[in-house]
Amino acid sequence: MRNTMGNVLWGIAFIVLGIGFAGNALGIWNFNLFFDGWWTLFIIVPCGISIIQNGVGTGNIIGLIIGIMLLMSSQNIINGATVGDLIIPIILIVIGLNFILKGNNGKARKVEKTMYSNGKVAADLSAVFGGRTVNYQNEVFSGATVNAVFGGVKLDLRNAIIEEDVVINASAIFGGVDILLPDGVQVKVSSVPIFGGVSNKMPYSNGPIKAVVYVNATCMFGGVDIK
């Protein structure tokens, strides 16, 4: 469902571009994609689609705010130096709000993010200005939300019990997330790379597939490694 929604949104974006350039060719209007700060759309649009597709997360909301501020700077609405000074405070504020909202309504948020886990509660793992390693040893894994901000999280699932399809929502902001998976699972990745990316090194399995692991990743000056 979410992948379908993402495809629809990207489809609409390309249709709008096509209509805009067609109007230029027909002399109906003057459509110019390369306005001042046009490059910020490569930050704003993916983050906006990620919010609609995967829900509001730490990574996509920070990327959206920073993208909008960079666009405003390019349009001379705010000073560029001010944007640079505000990046770290914005990241800290969003992280703080994220912790507060999870504390007040954590159960509802977790259920929303585990649509492939039949309503089972998912793990909530975060590392801020530090590192964290989580090992599942013969434990049932029902999904997770992983946030690495100026730090790193290693999620070791090689000995985990994955009985059904699960979702891992991962955000790497100036940090990294390592996900180690067991044999017999298939990985499907949906990512929003903002000066970062996802590396999927999980080998293709020729045997029977026990479950599908859906990884929704937001990478901002960071990366998610799947092994």
N, C-alpha and C positions, 0 to 999 in steps of 0.2 A: 504493500500500500504506500509506504513512504517513498520507496524507490520510484513508483509510478508518479507520485506527486512531484518528485524532483524532476523527472523527465518532462512532465507537463510544463513546469515553470521554466525550465531551460528552453523548451519548445516555444513558449510564448515570447521569451526574450529574443530569440532569433527571428520570430515572425515580426515583432515590432521593428527590429533593425531592417528587415527586408522591406517592410512597408515604408519606413523612413527613406531608404535609398531609392525606392520606386517613385516616391513623391518627388524627389529631386529630379529624377530622369524625366518625369512628366511635367515638371515646372509648376507643381502644385504648391510646394513650400521649399524652404531652404533648411534641409536637415544636415547638421554637422555633428558627427560623432566625436570629433577631436576638439572638444572645447577645453578650456583651461581646467586641468585636473581630471581629464577623461580617464587616466590610468587608475584612478582610485576606484573605478567601477570594478576592477579586477579583485578588489578587496570587499567592496560593499555588496555587490550582487551575490557572490558565493556565500557570504555570511548570512545575507537575508534569506537565501534559499535554504541554507542549513537550519535556520531558526524555524522556518515553516515546515521543513521536512522532518527534522529531528527534535524540534522543541528548543526552548531557550537554554543555552548552556554557557558555561564560563567562557570558553574559547570563542564561540561565534558572536556573543554579545560584545566582548572586548574588541574583536576585529571589526564589527559593524560601527562601534563608536569611534574607533580610531580612523577608520576609512572615511566616515562622515566629517570628522575634524580635519583630515588632510584635504578633503574636497573643499571645505570652507576656507582653508588656508590658501589653496590654489586660486580660489575666487576672491581672495583678498578680504574675506569677511572677518577672519581672525588672523593674528600674527603667527607666522610659521614657528618662531622661537617659542611662543606660548604653547603650541601643540607639542613640541618636543619636551617641554617642562611638565606637561600634564599627562604624558603617557604612563609613567610609573604610578602617579596617584590614581589614575583611572583604573589601572589593573588592580591595585590594592583595594579600591572601593568596591569594584565588581566582585572580587573574591570574597570580601567581607560580607556583602549582601547575599552572595551565594550561600555562605555558611549559615547566615541568619535565617534565610528562607528555608533551607533544608532542615534547620532545627525546629522551625515552627510547623512545617508541613512536609516533613521528610518522607512519610509513608506514602502520601499521594504522589509525590514526585517519583519515587522509586517504581511504583506500580506502572506509572505512565511510561517509564523508560524500559520496561521489560515486556514488551508486547509479545515476544516470542518465548516467554518463560511461563506462560499460563498463570500470570498473576503472582508468581513466587517472588519473594523479596530478593533484590540484587545487592551485591556488595557495593559499598561506597568508599572508594580509596582515593586519598589525596596526599600529595607531597608538595609543600610550599617552602622554598628555600632549603631544601634538604632531600634526602633519599629515603625510599621505602621499598622493601621487598616482601611480597606476599606469596606464600607457597600453599597450594592445595594438595594435601596428601590423603588420597582415598576419600575425599569429601565431594559431595555433590555441588557442582557449580551451576548457578542459575542466572548468571549475567552479572555485569558490574558497570559502574560509572567510575572512570579513572581520570583524575586531574593532576597534571604535573606542571607546576608553575615555578620557574626558576629552580627546578629540581628534577628528580627522576623517580619513576615508579616501575618496578619489575613485577609483573604478574605471571607467576609460574604455574601453569595449568597442565604440565606434562603428566602428572599423576592424579589429575582431577577426574571426577566422574561426571561426564557430560551426557545426560540421558536424552536430551531434546535440544531443539534449536535455541540458541541464546543470543543475547545482544550485549556488546561491549561498547559503551559510549566513552571515547577517549579524547581528552583535550591536552595538547602539549603546547604550553606557552612559555617560550624561552626555556624549554626543558625537553625531556624525553620520556616516552613510555615504551617499555619492552613487554611484549606479550608472547609467552612460550606456550605452544599448544600441543596436545597429545596427537598421536597418530589416529587416523580414521575419521577426522573431521574435515569439513570443507569450509573455506573462508571466503566471505563476500565482503568487500570493502566499499564504503562510501566515504569520501574525504573532502574536506575543505582546506586546501593547502594555501597558506599565506606566508610566503617566504619560508616554507618548510615542506614536509611531505611524509608519505607513508611508504615504508619498505616492506613488501610482503614476500618473505623468503620461505613460506610454508610450501613444502613439496606437494605435488599433485598425488593424490592417493589412487592407486589402481584397484584397491580392495573396496569392500562395502563401506558406505558413508554412514556413520552413526548419527551425526548431527551436523548442522550448519552453524557456524559462528559468524554473526553479522557484526562487523566493526564499523562504527560511525566515528570518524576521526576528524578533529579540527586541529590543525597544526599551524601555529603562528610563531615563526622564528624557532621552531622545534620540530620534532619528528616522532613518529610511531613506528616501531619495528615489530613485525610479526614473524615469528620463527616456528 
